[in-house]
Amino acid sequence: MHFTYERNGRIYGHMSMIRAYERAWMIHHHAAIPMEKKRPGFLVLKQMILFLYGMYHLPSANLNYIMFYFRPENEFPERIFGGFAREVNNPQICSLDLFSYMTFPVGLPKNQLQPGWSLHESTKQELWELEQFYKHHSGGLLLDILNPARQDPIKESLENVARRLGFMRKWNIYSLVKKGCLKAVLIVNQSDVGVNLSELLNGIKAIIIDPECLPWEVFTIAVAHLTDVYHLDNIPLLIYPSIYADITNVPYEKNINC
C-alpha cells in the first residue's frame, strides 16, 4: 500500500505500509523533498493517519498495531514518532525499543555450540520467560506485535494469506539456552522481495535475556545455524537490548528504534 504526493507527474512525498505480523502493519519508506511552501512529508503522513483511522474499524484489516523503524538521529521521525511516544509516556500505548543493527553474513561454517548450550524452537515456558524479561526491561508493545505464543488466532493466518497470493511471509522463534537457562530468543523473519521493506522483514531479531552471560562467539554460532533459510549474501541482524553490542565490544552499523 502506497501514498504519494505528486504534482505534474513528479513525486514529492511517499509513504508505504504493509501487514507485517498477524495484527500489526508496518509503515516504511517515508520520504519527501522540499516543495515551495508545502510539506509533502507531513501531507502523506496525514493521509496515512486518516486512512488508518478508517481501516482500524474494519475487522478484516487485522489492524491492532502500527509499527515504524527509524534511526534516532533522523530528525523528522524522531520528532514525530519518538516525540509522540515520549509525550504519551505510556509504553502500553506507544513504545520505543532501541535495537543495534548490523548485517550478518549468510553461509558461515556451522560450528557446534559449546557443551551445555542448545538451540531449539521456543517452548511455552521459554516464551513466558521472554515475556517476563521484556515486561521488566521495556514494558512496551513489541511482544504484543510479535505474538510469539500465537495466541488470539484469526480466521486465516498471515502466512496462509501470503501463500494463497503467491508470496511468503512467516516467522519462527528459537531459544538459545545454557544448561536449562534461557539466554536469548531469536525471531527468524522470512519474506519475499515483493513484500519486504529494506530487509526488515527478512532477517533475524534477537532479544538477549542475559547480556552479561552470553559470549558473542556463542551467539554468532547460533545465528549462523538459523541463516540457511535465506538466499542472500547478508541479512539484517537486530539486537535488543542495544547495550549487548557494547557489553561484548562488537561494532555495529547503527541503532534503530521500533
GURO-181248 format. One line per field, with one value per residue (C-alpha): residue number from 1; x, y, z. Coordinates in Angstrom, 1 decimal, always signed. Layout:
REM residues N
i = (NUM, ...);
xx = (X, ...);
yy = (Y, ...);
zz = (Z, ...);
//
This chain:
REM residues 258
i = (1, 2, 3, 4, 5, 6, 7, 8, 9, 10, 11, 12, 13, 14, 15, 16, 17, 18, 19, 20, 21, 22, 23, 24, 25, 26, 27, 28, 29, 30, 31, 32, 33, 34, 35, 36, 37, 38, 39, 40, 41, 42, 43, 44, 45, 46, 47, 48, 49, 50, 51, 52, 53, 54, 55, 56, 57, 58, 59, 60, 61, 62, 63, 64, 65, 66, 67, 68, 69, 70, 71, 72, 73, 74, 75, 76, 77, 78, 79, 80, 81, 82, 83, 84, 85, 86, 87, 88, 89, 90, 91, 92, 93, 94, 95, 96, 97, 98, 99, 100, 101, 102, 103, 104, 105, 106, 107, 108, 109, 110, 111, 112, 113, 114, 115, 116, 117, 118, 119, 120, 121, 122, 123, 124, 125, 126, 127, 128, 129, 130, 131, 132, 133, 134, 135, 136, 137, 138, 139, 140, 141, 142, 143, 144, 145, 146, 147, 148, 149, 150, 151, 152, 153, 154, 155, 156, 157, 158, 159, 160, 161, 162, 163, 164, 165, 166, 167, 168, 169, 170, 171, 172, 173, 174, 175, 176, 177, 178, 179, 180, 181, 182, 183, 184, 185, 186, 187, 188, 189, 190, 191, 192, 193, 194, 195, 196, 197, 198, 199, 200, 201, 202, 203, 204, 205, 206, 207, 208, 209, 210, 211, 212, 213, 214, 215, 216, 217, 218, 219, 220, 221, 222, 223, 224, 225, 226, 227, 228, 229, 230, 231, 232, 233, 234, 235, 236, 237, 238, 239, 240, 241, 242, 243, 244, 245, 246, 247, 248, 249, 250, 251, 252, 253, 254, 255, 256, 257, 258);
xx = (+0.0, +1.5, +0.6, +2.3, +2.1, +2.6, +2.5, +2.8, +3.9, +6.7, +6.6, +7.4, +6.3, +5.9, +5.0, +4.2, +2.7, +2.4, +0.9, +4.0, +2.5, -0.9, -2.4, +0.3, +1.0, +4.4, +4.9, +8.1, +9.8, +8.6, +10.5, +9.9, +11.7, +11.1, +8.1, +7.7, +5.7, +4.2, +5.5, +4.9, +6.3, +3.5, +0.9, +1.4, +1.7, -1.7, -3.3, -1.9, -3.3, -6.7, -6.7, -5.6, -8.4, -11.0, -9.1, -9.0, -12.8, -12.7, -12.2, -10.9, -7.9, -6.5, -5.1, -4.4, -0.9, +1.2, +5.0, +7.7, +11.5, +13.7, +17.2, +17.3, +19.5, +16.9, +15.3, +11.8, +10.7, +12.5, +10.4, +7.2, +7.2, +9.7, +8.3, +4.8, +5.9, +7.7, +4.7, +2.2, +4.7, +2.8, +4.6, +1.4, +0.0, +3.1, +6.6, +10.2, +12.7, +16.2, +18.0, +21.5, +21.6, +24.3, +24.5, +25.3, +26.9, +24.9, +26.8, +29.2, +30.5, +28.0, +30.3, +28.9, +27.7, +29.8, +28.8, +25.8, +24.4, +21.4, +19.3, +15.8, +12.3, +11.0, +8.8, +5.8, +7.9, +10.7, +8.2, +6.8, +10.3, +10.8, +7.6, +8.7, +12.1, +10.5, +7.9, +10.6, +13.1, +10.7, +7.0, +6.3, +4.3, +6.9, +5.8, +2.1, +3.0, +5.1, +2.6, +5.2, +2.8, +0.4, -2.5, -5.8, -5.9, -7.6, -9.6, -6.6, -3.0, -0.9, +1.4, -1.6, -2.8, +0.6, +0.9, -2.5, -1.5, +1.8, +4.1, +5.9, +5.7, +6.4, +8.5, +9.7, +11.1, +14.1, +15.7, +19.4, +19.8, +22.6, +22.0, +18.3, +18.7, +17.3, +20.0, +18.4, +15.4, +15.8, +12.9, +13.7, +11.6, +11.2, +9.5, +9.7, +11.2, +7.7, +6.6, +9.9, +10.8, +14.5, +15.0, +13.5, +11.0, +13.7, +16.2, +16.7, +15.7, +17.5, +16.3, +19.1, +17.8, +21.2, +23.6, +26.3, +26.5, +26.1, +29.5, +29.5, +31.1, +28.2, +25.6, +27.0, +27.2, +23.5, +22.6, +24.7, +22.7, +19.5, +20.6, +20.2, +16.6, +18.0, +19.1, +21.1, +24.8, +23.9, +20.8, +19.9, +20.5, +18.7, +19.7, +17.7, +18.7, +21.2, +23.6, +24.5, +26.8, +28.5, +28.9, +30.5, +32.5, +31.2, +31.0, +27.5, +26.3, +23.6, +20.9, +17.2, +14.1, +11.0);
yy = (+0.0, +3.3, +7.0, +9.7, +13.4, +14.4, +17.5, +17.4, +13.8, +14.4, +12.7, +15.0, +12.7, +9.0, +6.5, +2.8, +0.3, -3.5, -6.0, -7.3, -9.6, -11.1, -7.9, -5.3, -3.2, -1.6, +1.9, +2.4, +4.2, +7.6, +10.1, +13.7, +16.5, +20.3, +21.8, +25.5, +26.3, +22.8, +19.9, +16.7, +14.6, +15.8, +15.6, +11.9, +11.2, +12.9, +10.9, +7.7, +8.5, +9.3, +6.1, +4.1, +5.6, +4.2, +1.0, +0.2, -0.1, -3.0, -6.3, -7.8, -5.5, -7.2, -3.9, -3.6, -2.1, +0.2, -0.1, +2.1, +1.7, +4.8, +5.9, +8.2, +10.7, +11.0, +14.3, +14.0, +10.6, +11.2, +14.4, +12.9, +9.3, +9.5, +12.8, +11.3, +8.3, +10.5, +12.8, +9.9, +8.4, +5.1, +2.2, +0.2, +2.9, +3.8, +2.3, +2.8, -0.1, +0.6, -2.1, -2.4, -3.1, -4.9, -7.1, -10.7, -12.9, -15.9, -19.2, -19.1, -22.5, -24.2, -24.7, -26.7, -25.0, -25.5, -28.3, -27.2, -24.9, -25.7, -24.0, -25.1, -23.9, -21.9, -23.7, -22.2, -21.9, -20.1, -17.7, -17.0, -16.2, -13.9, -12.1, -11.5, -10.2, -7.8, -6.5, -5.7, -4.3, -2.3, -2.8, -2.0, -3.5, -5.5, -8.9, -8.0, -7.3, -10.5, -12.6, -15.3, -17.7, -17.3, -16.5, -15.0, -17.0, -15.3, -17.0, -17.2, -16.7, -14.1, -16.9, -18.6, -15.4, -14.7, -18.2, -18.1, -14.9, -16.4, -14.8, -15.8, -14.2, -16.1, -16.1, -18.7, -18.3, -20.1, -20.2, -20.2, -22.0, -22.8, -25.7, -25.0, -21.2, -19.0, -16.7, -15.3, -15.6, -15.3, -14.4, -15.6, -13.5, -14.5, -12.8, -12.4, -9.3, -8.3, -8.0, -6.9, -3.4, -2.7, -6.4, -5.7, -8.5, -10.8, -11.1, -12.0, -10.2, -11.2, -10.5, -11.1, -12.2, -12.4, -9.9, -10.4, -14.2, -14.7, -14.7, -13.2, -16.3, -18.5, -16.0, -15.8, -19.6, -19.8, -17.1, -18.9, -22.1, -20.1, -18.5, -21.5, -20.3, -17.2, -16.9, -13.8, -12.8, -10.9, -10.4, -7.7, -8.7, -6.5, -7.0, -5.9, -4.5, -2.4, -2.5, -6.1, -4.9, -2.5, -5.2, -7.6, -4.8, -5.6, -2.9, -2.3, -0.2, +1.9, +2.0, +1.7, +2.5, +0.4);
zz = (+0.0, -1.1, -0.6, -2.8, -3.0, -6.7, -8.9, -12.7, -12.6, -10.1, -6.7, -3.7, -0.9, -0.4, +2.3, +2.2, +4.5, +4.7, +7.0, +8.8, +11.5, +12.3, +13.7, +13.0, +10.0, +9.3, +7.9, +5.9, +3.1, +4.3, +2.2, +0.9, -0.9, -0.5, -2.4, -2.2, +1.0, +1.4, +3.5, +1.5, +4.3, +6.6, +3.9, +3.1, +6.9, +7.4, +4.7, +6.1, +9.5, +8.1, +6.1, +9.2, +11.3, +8.9, +8.3, +12.0, +12.1, +9.6, +11.3, +8.1, +8.2, +11.3, +12.5, +16.2, +16.0, +13.8, +13.8, +12.4, +12.4, +12.4, +13.4, +16.5, +14.6, +11.8, +12.8, +11.3, +12.6, +15.9, +16.4, +15.2, +16.3, +19.1, +20.4, +20.4, +22.4, +25.0, +25.2, +25.8, +28.3, +28.4, +26.7, +26.6, +24.2, +22.3, +23.0, +21.8, +21.8, +20.7, +18.7, +17.5, +13.7, +11.8, +8.7, +9.3, +6.5, +5.3, +4.8, +7.6, +8.8, +11.1, +14.1, +17.0, +20.1, +23.2, +25.6, +27.8, +25.1, +22.9, +20.2, +19.6, +18.8, +21.8, +24.4, +26.2, +29.3, +27.5, +25.8, +29.3, +30.5, +27.5, +28.3, +31.9, +30.8, +28.3, +30.7, +33.2, +30.8, +28.4, +29.2, +25.6, +22.8, +20.8, +22.1, +21.6, +17.9, +17.5, +19.5, +20.0, +21.6, +18.6, +20.9, +19.7, +16.4, +13.5, +10.7, +8.3, +9.3, +7.6, +6.4, +4.7, +3.2, +1.7, +0.4, -1.2, -3.0, -4.2, -1.6, +1.5, +4.9, +8.1, +11.2, +13.7, +17.2, +18.7, +22.1, +22.9, +26.3, +28.6, +31.0, +31.1, +31.5, +28.7, +27.3, +24.1, +21.8, +18.1, +15.8, +12.2, +9.8, +6.2, +3.3, -0.5, -2.1, -3.1, +0.5, +2.0, +3.1, +3.5, +4.5, +7.9, +7.3, +6.0, +8.8, +12.4, +15.6, +18.7, +22.2, +24.7, +28.0, +29.8, +28.1, +30.7, +30.3, +26.6, +24.8, +21.3, +19.8, +21.1, +19.9, +16.4, +16.1, +17.0, +14.4, +11.7, +12.3, +11.5, +8.3, +6.0, +5.1, +3.4, -0.2, +0.3, +1.0, +4.1, +6.3, +8.9, +12.5, +15.0, +18.7, +21.7, +24.2, +22.3, +25.2, +24.3, +21.5, +23.9, +26.5, +24.1, +22.5, +19.0, +16.3, +14.8, +12.0, +13.7, +16.2, +15.2, +17.2, +16.8);
//
